[in-house]
Amino acid sequence: MSHPDDLLAGIAAMVESEGTSQMSLTVVVPGAVITGRLAPEALWRERVAEVLRDSVQLRPFSGVFAPPDGGGPAARPGTRPTHLHFHVARILQGSFGIPDTGGMYRVALEDVSAWTVGDIGYSDQ
């Protein structure tokens, strides 16, 4: 999308302002269908940084995920989110979800071509 869907941007803004990580969403982006739960950007950054800090090889990259000055969009009134931050998310490929335990994905709102509320189930058999 050249212009992000205002309704989807509103959902992202509400996730940020409410600080909730319970909104399930499925999006279609070039080359993938991603399904999972949205998280506020600050929480998402914190969780990614934790994973990186636990890795000896990747620890130096954890600082990149420190929240920008002033925190995420919720801390800057009037700022609309530009990205969706998924956790416990999977890329759907056929009848499989990758990774099966869920992952952390950041998706630009402008790249979403279709979406639906809810987490699409999959079969791992």
BELSUL-V526862 format. One record per residue. N is the residue number from 1. RES is the residue in one small letter. OMEGA is omega in radians with two decimals (* if undefined). Layout:
# BELSUL-V526862
n=N res=RES omega=OMEGA
n=N res=RES omega=OMEGA
This chain:
# BELSUL-V526862
n=1 res=m omega=3.08
n=2 res=s omega=3.09
n=3 res=h omega=-3.11
n=4 res=p omega=3.09
n=5 res=d omega=-3.11
n=6 res=d omega=3.12
n=7 res=l omega=3.11
n=8 res=l omega=3.08
n=9 res=a omega=3.09
n=10 res=g omega=3.09
n=11 res=i omega=3.12
n=12 res=a omega=3.13
n=13 res=a omega=3.13
n=14 res=m omega=3.08
n=15 res=v omega=3.12
n=16 res=e omega=-3.04
n=17 res=s omega=-3.14
n=18 res=e omega=-3.11
n=19 res=g omega=-3.09
n=20 res=t omega=3.07
n=21 res=s omega=-3.09
n=22 res=q omega=-3.10
n=23 res=m omega=3.11
n=24 res=s omega=-3.08
n=25 res=l omega=3.04
n=26 res=t omega=-3.13
n=27 res=v omega=3.03
n=28 res=v omega=3.09
n=29 res=v omega=-3.14
n=30 res=p omega=3.05
n=31 res=g omega=-3.08
n=32 res=a omega=2.92
n=33 res=v omega=-3.11
n=34 res=i omega=3.14
n=35 res=t omega=-3.14
n=36 res=g omega=-3.13
n=37 res=r omega=3.08
n=38 res=l omega=3.08
n=39 res=a omega=3.00
n=40 res=p omega=-3.08
n=41 res=e omega=-3.10
n=42 res=a omega=3.12
n=43 res=l omega=3.13
n=44 res=w omega=3.13
n=45 res=r omega=-3.14
n=46 res=e omega=-3.12
n=47 res=r omega=3.10
n=48 res=v omega=3.12
n=49 res=a omega=3.12
n=50 res=e omega=-3.14
n=51 res=v omega=-3.13
n=52 res=l omega=3.12
n=53 res=r omega=3.14
n=54 res=d omega=-3.13
n=55 res=s omega=3.12
n=56 res=v omega=-3.09
n=57 res=q omega=-3.04
n=58 res=l omega=-3.09
n=59 res=r omega=-3.13
n=60 res=p omega=-3.12
n=61 res=f omega=-3.07
n=62 res=s omega=-3.13
n=63 res=g omega=3.11
n=64 res=v omega=-3.06
n=65 res=f omega=3.04
n=66 res=a omega=-3.14
n=67 res=p omega=3.11
n=68 res=p omega=3.12
n=69 res=d omega=-3.13
n=70 res=g omega=3.11
n=71 res=g omega=-3.13
n=72 res=g omega=-3.11
n=73 res=p omega=-3.13
n=74 res=a omega=-3.14
n=75 res=a omega=3.13
n=76 res=r omega=-3.09
n=77 res=p omega=3.12
n=78 res=g omega=3.14
n=79 res=t omega=3.11
n=80 res=r omega=3.09
n=81 res=p omega=3.07
n=82 res=t omega=-3.09
n=83 res=h omega=2.95
n=84 res=l omega=3.14
n=85 res=h omega=-3.11
n=86 res=f omega=2.92
n=87 res=h omega=-3.04
n=88 res=v omega=-3.04
n=89 res=a omega=3.13
n=90 res=r omega=2.95
n=91 res=i omega=-3.12
n=92 res=l omega=3.09
n=93 res=q omega=-3.09
n=94 res=g omega=-3.13
n=95 res=s omega=-3.11
n=96 res=f omega=3.01
n=97 res=g omega=-3.08
n=98 res=i omega=-0.22
n=99 res=p omega=-3.06
n=100 res=d omega=3.12
n=101 res=t omega=-3.12
n=102 res=g omega=-3.11
n=103 res=g omega=-3.11
n=104 res=m omega=-3.12
n=105 res=y omega=3.05
n=106 res=r omega=-3.05
n=107 res=v omega=3.08
n=108 res=a omega=3.12
n=109 res=l omega=-3.10
n=110 res=e omega=3.13
n=111 res=d omega=-3.11
n=112 res=v omega=-3.14
n=113 res=s omega=3.10
n=114 res=a omega=3.14
n=115 res=w omega=3.05
n=116 res=t omega=3.07
n=117 res=v omega=3.11
n=118 res=g omega=-3.13
n=119 res=d omega=-3.13
n=120 res=i omega=3.11
n=121 res=g omega=3.13
n=122 res=y omega=3.12
n=123 res=s omega=3.12
n=124 res=d omega=3.14
n=125 res=q omega=*
